């Protein structure tokens, strides 16, 4: 398994534990989360941290299940099923992780 893929999977483990601090520890300071080829939804490490904390408070049962994963060069791609609660229908997400060195610089979501 590639190091980048292992990092992306570790981020999902931190996401599922609702540990925003550990999640952003794997990101560059100027990292961002964005809609694929679109608007940035969380800007900078602190923006990602605070945005995740708000989301985790709103959806305390939120979790993502990795269905498939791929790595190529400076990218890791995860196909995930995201569950907001035990009673809600999951939705599919393709997450594209871009790296600078050993840290994630951007995550883009295709939904």
Secondary structure as the mmCIF struct_conf table of DSSP 4:
data_model
#
loop_
_struct_conf.conf_type_id
_struct_conf.id
_struct_conf.beg_label_comp_id
_struct_conf.beg_label_asym_id
_struct_conf.beg_label_seq_id
_struct_conf.end_label_comp_id
_struct_conf.end_label_asym_id
_struct_conf.end_label_seq_id
HELX_RH_AL_P HELX_RH_AL_P1 UNK A 3 UNK A 16
TURN_TY1_P TURN_TY1_P1 UNK A 17 UNK A 18
HELX_RH_AL_P HELX_RH_AL_P2 UNK A 20 UNK A 24
TURN_TY1_P TURN_TY1_P2 UNK A 25 UNK A 26
STRN STRN1 UNK A 27 UNK A 35
TURN_TY1_P TURN_TY1_P3 UNK A 36 UNK A 37
BEND BEND1 UNK A 38 UNK A 38
STRN STRN2 UNK A 40 UNK A 43
HELX_RH_AL_P HELX_RH_AL_P3 UNK A 44 UNK A 58
TURN_TY1_P TURN_TY1_P4 UNK A 60 UNK A 61
STRN STRN3 UNK A 63 UNK A 72
TURN_TY1_P TURN_TY1_P5 UNK A 73 UNK A 74
STRN STRN4 UNK A 75 UNK A 83
BEND BEND2 UNK A 84 UNK A 85
TURN_TY1_P TURN_TY1_P6 UNK A 86 UNK A 87
BEND BEND3 UNK A 88 UNK A 88
HELX_LH_PP_P HELX_LH_PP_P1 UNK A 89 UNK A 90
STRN STRN5 UNK A 91 UNK A 100
TURN_TY1_P TURN_TY1_P7 UNK A 101 UNK A 102
STRN STRN6 UNK A 103 UNK A 110
#
